[in-house]
Amino acid sequence: MTPEEEQEYRRRQKARNIVIGLVLLGMVVLFYAITIVRIGEQ
């Protein structure tokens, strides 16, 4: 693997990790909001 290919691979890997992190963060916020709404109903 040439240095340019390795750099491109790492760039794509970093971008993918950022997207996965944002998705996980969104799920945490969603579950938190659902919990707050359910507690508020009681």
C-alpha positions in Angstrom: 0.0 0.0 0.0 1.5 3.3 -1.0 1.6 6.2 1.5 -1.1 8.0 -0.5 -3.4 5.0 -0.4 -2.8 4.6 3.3 -3.6 8.3 3.9 -6.8 8.0 1.9 -7.8 4.8 3.9 -7.2 6.5 7.2 -9.2 9.5 6.1 -12.2 7.4 5.1 -11.9 5.4 8.3 -11.9 8.6 10.4 -15.0 9.9 8.5 -16.8 6.6 9.1 -15.9 6.7 12.8 -17.3 10.2 13.0 -20.6 9.1 11.4 -20.9 6.1 13.7 -20.2 8.3 16.7 -22.9 10.8 15.6 -25.4 8.0 15.1 -24.7 6.6 18.6 -25.0 10.1 20.1 -28.4 10.6 18.3 -29.6 7.3 19.7 -28.6 8.3 23.2 -30.4 11.6 22.9 -33.5 9.8 21.5 -33.6 7.3 24.4 -33.1 10.1 26.9 -35.9 12.1 25.4 -38.2 9.1 25.3 -37.4 8.4 29.0 -38.2 12.0 30.0 -41.5 11.9 28.1 -42.5 8.6 29.7 -41.6 9.8 33.2 -43.6 13.0 32.6 -46.7 11.0 31.8 -46.9 9.5 35.2 
